[in-house]
Amino acid sequence: MNVLFVSNDPSIFNPGSASRARMRAYAAAIKGGELHIISRAARGAREEQEGTLFLHPVRTPRLLILAFLPPKVRALITAYNIDVVAAQDPFEYGLIALWAVKGTNAKLYIQIHTDFLSPWFTRNGNLHSLKVRMPFLNRFRLRFADQVLPKADGIRAVSKRIKDSLTLRYGTRIKEPTVIPIATPLEISAPVPLPPHDFKFTFVAIGRLEPEKRIEDIIDALARVHGQYPQAGVMLVGRGRERRKLERYVHKWGLEKHVLFLGERADARGLLQSAQAFIQASAYEGYGLTLIEAALARVPIITTDVGIVGEVFRGYRDVLSVPVADPAALSIAMVGMIEDAQARQLMVRSAEVAAREHLAAYTDQPTLIANDLARTLS
């Protein structure tokens, strides 16, 4: 079986990256075949081969990928006798893969990492919170998915939440999705000291500074508890387009000494272990890898009801779960976390057990994916 991944991860072309290591594992799991990957790449990237792993860089501008990428994918299907074309999403890359396989014998396989059927995929806010403008393109992405998924020969969802939403919307018009979570290392990183700060109780948030992460709600919640608990603060790990906007919002509340922007950090898991709690306010998550990482790091968790909350982690037992776009509820959870040391200890133990039991069911993710790809041929 020869497989072609249609990707958008330039780090694959870095031999030392985690993405390259993951692709090596996938290639090894495809017995008796090859794994080809076509992806947008930075200037200087070149065609590469590592055993049965083949990398094909393209430098097509993002706005033009729908026009220029399908012919390139089709050419690879023909040149390498590709059996299955797998797209990383049911949106732009799903359309590219769908158009490319037409008229060929290649099967179409779609991976879904985003809970795009959540109402918050397009919703900006409510009466309880600030309006955070979601990308206008998301409305078109829903239409793209409606075109792509009914024609897919195989579908992988990273969580049961996504599978259930697909079944509710499409019913028997799509192949039954297979749930295969995101691979997560079980190793616990060594603790990394937090940067110098002026507060005693540290919440750490890890993720891209983008609208769907709703970092504004975390800042709003901190402002609500700051008068009663001035020793509390938040460290934001990640980068993104929203940083300047968020910095202005922090300034509006006068929280410059209590909200620290750390940028992207390779040692994020180590920083987690030095924090008193992990917090996220995402509008939607397909999976929620940072929840697993926080649980393995034995850090108590506050999160919105997204991703694997309810599937892996139970609210008010493993994590403190609150509604999306509700800073008041988020602030109450923060107060509870600050005040109740015993609850923190109980949740830490319970969440770690839940995470390890969940991961134990998916110990060899590359083989699970290779087997699921092979099922599309039958």
C-alpha positions in Angstrom: 0.0 0.0 0.0 1.4 3.4 -1.1 0.0 6.4 0.8 0.2 10.1 0.1 -0.4 12.6 2.9 -1.6 16.1 1.8 -0.2 18.2 4.6 0.5 21.8 5.7 3.4 21.2 8.1 6.7 22.7 7.0 8.4 21.3 10.0 8.3 17.9 8.4 11.3 19.0 6.3 13.3 19.5 9.4 15.1 16.2 10.1 15.2 16.8 13.8 11.6 17.9 14.3 8.9 15.9 16.1 6.8 16.0 13.0 9.5 14.2 11.0 9.9 11.6 13.7 6.2 11.0 13.6 6.2 10.6 9.8 9.1 8.1 10.1 6.9 6.0 12.5 4.0 6.2 10.1 6.2 5.1 7.2 7.5 2.1 9.2 4.0 1.1 10.1 2.9 0.9 6.4 4.3 -2.6 5.7 5.4 -3.3 2.2 4.6 0.1 0.9 5.7 3.8 0.9 4.6 7.0 2.6 4.7 10.1 0.5 4.0 13.6 1.9 3.3 16.7 0.0 3.3 19.9 2.0 3.9 23.6 1.7 7.5 24.3 2.7 9.9 27.1 3.4 12.3 28.2 0.7 15.3 25.8 0.5 13.3 22.7 1.3 14.0 19.9 -1.3 12.7 16.5 -2.3 14.0 13.9 0.2 13.8 10.1 0.7 14.4 8.3 4.0 13.9 4.6 3.4 10.1 4.3 2.5 9.4 7.9 3.5 9.3 10.4 0.6 9.0 14.2 1.1 7.7 16.5 -1.7 7.9 20.2 -0.9 5.8 22.9 -2.7 6.1 26.6 -2.4 2.6 27.6 -3.5 1.2 30.7 -1.7 -1.5 29.7 0.8 -4.2 31.7 -1.0 -3.5 29.8 -4.2 -3.3 26.2 -2.9 -6.8 25.3 -4.2 -5.7 26.2 -7.8 -2.1 24.9 -7.8 -1.9 21.9 -5.5 -4.5 19.4 -7.0 -2.5 18.9 -10.2 0.7 18.3 -8.2 -1.1 15.7 -6.0 -2.5 14.0 -9.0 0.9 13.8 -10.6 2.3 12.1 -7.5 -0.7 9.6 -7.5 0.3 8.6 -11.1 4.1 8.6 -10.6 4.1 6.5 -7.4 1.0 4.3 -7.9 -0.6 5.8 -4.8 -3.4 3.7 -3.3 -4.7 6.1 -0.6 -4.6 9.9 -0.4 -5.0 11.2 3.1 -5.8 14.9 3.8 -5.2 16.5 7.2 -8.6 18.2 7.3 -11.9 18.1 5.4 -11.6 21.8 4.4 -9.1 23.2 1.9 -6.8 20.1 2.0 -9.8 17.8 1.9 -11.0 19.5 -1.3 -7.5 19.3 -2.8 -7.4 15.5 -2.1 -10.9 15.0 -3.4 -10.2 16.8 -6.7 -6.9 15.0 -7.1 -8.3 11.4 -6.7 -11.1 11.9 -9.2 -10.5 9.7 -12.2 -7.9 7.6 -10.4 -8.1 4.4 -8.4 -6.8 6.1 -5.3 -9.0 6.1 -2.2 -9.8 9.3 -0.2 -9.0 9.3 3.5 -9.8 12.3 5.7 -8.4 13.1 9.1 -10.4 15.4 11.4 -8.5 17.2 14.2 -10.9 20.1 14.6 -14.4 20.1 16.2 -15.7 22.1 13.3 -19.3 21.2 14.0 -19.2 22.9 17.3 -21.4 26.1 17.2 -18.3 28.0 18.4 -16.5 27.2 15.2 -18.3 30.2 13.7 -19.8 31.9 16.8 -18.0 35.1 18.1 -19.4 35.4 21.6 -22.5 35.8 23.8 -24.0 38.1 26.4 -21.6 36.8 29.1 -18.3 37.5 27.2 -16.4 39.6 24.7 -17.0 39.0 21.1 -13.9 37.3 19.6 -14.1 37.4 15.9 -13.7 33.9 14.4 -12.1 33.5 10.9 -14.8 34.3 8.3 -13.3 31.4 6.2 -14.7 29.0 8.8 -18.2 29.4 7.3 -16.9 28.3 4.0 -15.0 25.4 5.6 -18.3 24.0 6.8 -19.5 23.9 3.2 -16.2 22.3 2.1 -16.6 19.5 4.7 -20.2 18.9 3.4 -18.7 18.3 -0.1 -15.7 16.2 1.0 -16.9 13.9 3.8 -19.7 12.1 2.0 -17.2 11.1 -0.7 -14.4 9.9 1.6 -13.6 6.2 1.7 -12.3 6.5 5.3 -12.5 9.0 8.1 -10.4 9.3 11.2 -11.6 11.5 14.1 -9.3 12.3 17.0 -12.1 12.2 19.6 -15.5 10.7 20.3 -16.9 14.2 20.5 -16.0 14.7 16.8 -17.3 11.3 15.8 -20.6 11.9 17.5 -21.1 15.3 15.9 -20.3 13.8 12.4 -22.8 11.0 13.0 -25.5 13.5 14.0 -25.0 15.7 11.0 -24.3 13.2 8.2 -25.7 9.9 9.5 -25.3 7.1 6.9 -24.1 9.5 4.2 -20.5 9.1 5.4 -18.4 6.1 6.3 -18.4 5.4 10.0 -15.5 7.4 11.5 -12.7 5.6 13.4 -11.5 7.3 16.6 -7.7 7.4 16.9 -6.4 10.1 19.3 -3.3 12.2 18.9 -0.1 10.4 19.9 1.2 11.6 23.3 4.5 10.8 24.9 4.0 9.2 28.3 7.4 10.5 29.6 7.2 13.3 32.2 9.5 16.2 31.5 11.8 17.5 34.2 10.4 20.6 36.0 11.5 23.9 34.6 11.5 27.0 36.8 9.0 29.7 35.9 10.4 33.0 34.8 10.7 35.7 37.6 7.2 37.0 38.6 5.4 38.9 41.3 2.6 36.4 42.2 2.4 33.3 44.3 -0.3 31.2 42.6 0.5 30.7 38.9 -2.0 29.6 36.3 -0.3 28.5 33.1 -2.1 28.5 29.7 -0.4 26.8 26.7 -1.6 27.3 23.1 -1.6 29.5 20.1 -2.7 33.1 20.7 -5.5 32.8 18.2 -9.2 33.7 18.5 -10.5 30.2 19.1 -8.4 30.0 22.3 -10.4 32.8 23.8 -7.5 34.1 26.0 -9.5 37.2 26.6 -11.8 35.1 28.8 -8.8 34.1 31.0 -7.7 37.7 31.4 -11.3 38.8 32.2 -11.6 36.0 34.8 -8.3 37.0 36.4 -9.4 40.6 36.6 -12.6 39.4 38.5 -10.5 37.6 41.1 -7.6 40.0 41.3 -9.1 42.2 44.0 -9.7 39.3 46.4 -6.5 37.3 45.3 -3.8 39.7 44.2 -1.3 37.0 44.5 -2.7 35.1 41.5 -1.3 35.5 38.0 -1.3 33.9 34.6 1.6 32.9 32.3 0.7 32.5 28.6 2.9 30.1 26.6 2.5 30.4 22.8 2.6 32.8 20.0 0.0 34.0 17.5 -1.7 36.9 15.7 -3.7 38.0 18.8 -0.7 38.9 21.0 -0.8 42.7 20.6 -4.6 42.7 21.0 -4.3 40.7 24.2 -1.5 42.9 25.5 -3.8 45.9 25.1 -6.5 44.0 27.0 -4.1 43.2 29.8 -3.2 46.9 30.0 -6.9 47.9 30.1 -7.3 45.9 33.3 -3.9 47.0 34.8 -2.7 43.4 35.0 0.7 43.9 33.3 2.5 42.4 36.4 0.1 39.5 36.6 -0.1 38.3 33.0 3.2 37.3 31.4 3.6 36.5 27.7 6.3 33.9 27.5 6.1 33.2 23.7 6.7 29.8 22.3 8.6 27.5 24.6 10.1 24.1 23.8 10.1 23.4 27.5 6.4 24.0 28.0 5.7 20.7 29.6 8.5 21.4 32.1 7.0 24.8 32.9 3.7 23.1 33.6 5.2 21.2 36.5 6.3 24.4 38.2 2.8 25.9 38.0 0.0 25.6 40.6 -2.7 25.0 37.9 -3.3 24.8 34.1 -6.1 26.8 32.5 -7.6 27.0 29.1 -10.7 28.8 27.7 -10.9 27.4 24.2 -14.0 27.9 22.2 -13.5 24.4 20.7 -10.9 21.7 20.6 -10.8 18.5 18.5 -8.8 16.6 21.1 -7.0 18.7 23.7 -3.4 17.5 23.8 -2.5 20.0 26.5 -5.1 18.6 28.8 -3.3 15.2 28.6 0.0 16.8 29.1 -1.2 18.7 32.2 -2.7 15.5 33.6 0.6 13.6 33.1 2.5 16.6 34.7 0.2 16.2 37.7 -1.1 19.8 37.5 -4.8 20.6 38.4 -6.8 21.6 35.4 -9.4 24.3 34.6 -10.9 24.0 31.2 -13.9 24.8 29.1 -16.1 21.8 28.1 -14.3 21.0 24.8 -12.4 18.2 23.2 -11.9 15.1 25.4 -13.7 16.6 28.4 -16.5 14.2 29.2 -14.8 11.5 27.2 -11.5 11.1 29.1 -11.8 13.7 31.9 -14.9 14.0 34.0 -15.9 17.5 35.2 -15.6 18.2 38.9 -13.7 15.0 39.5 -10.7 15.0 37.1 -10.9 18.7 36.0 -12.9 21.8 36.7 -15.0 22.2 33.6 -16.9 25.4 32.7 -19.0 26.6 29.7 -17.4 28.2 26.7 -17.3 32.1 26.7 -18.2 32.5 30.4 -15.5 34.4 32.2 -17.6 34.6 35.4 -17.7 30.7 35.6 -14.0 30.7 34.8 -13.3 33.1 37.7 -15.3 30.9 40.1 -13.2 27.9 39.1 -10.0 29.9 39.6 -11.1 30.9 43.1 -12.0 27.3 43.9 -8.6 26.2 42.7 -6.8 28.8 44.8 -8.7 28.1 47.9 -9.0 24.3 48.0 -5.6 22.6 48.2 -7.2 19.2 49.0 -9.4 19.4 45.9 -6.3 20.2 43.8 -4.5 17.1 45.1 -7.5 14.8 44.5 -8.1 16.1 40.9 -4.4 15.7 40.1 -4.4 12.0 41.0 -7.7 11.3 39.3 -6.8 13.1 36.1 -3.5 11.3 35.8 -5.2 7.9 36.1 -7.8 8.9 33.5 -5.1 10.1 31.1 -3.0 7.0 31.5 -6.0 4.6 31.1 -7.0 6.5 27.9 -3.5 6.4 26.4 -3.1 2.7 27.3 -5.8 1.9 24.8 -3.9 3.5 21.9 -0.3 2.4 22.6 0.7 2.1 18.9 -0.9 5.0 17.1 1.1 4.6 13.8 -0.1 1.0 13.4 -3.7 2.0 14.2 -3.6 4.6 11.5 -1.8 2.3 9.0 -4.5 -0.3 9.6 -7.3 2.2 9.2 -5.8 3.5 5.9 -5.6 -0.1 4.7 -9.3 -0.6 5.5 -10.2 2.0 2.8 -8.9 -0.5 0.2 -11.4 -3.1 1.2 
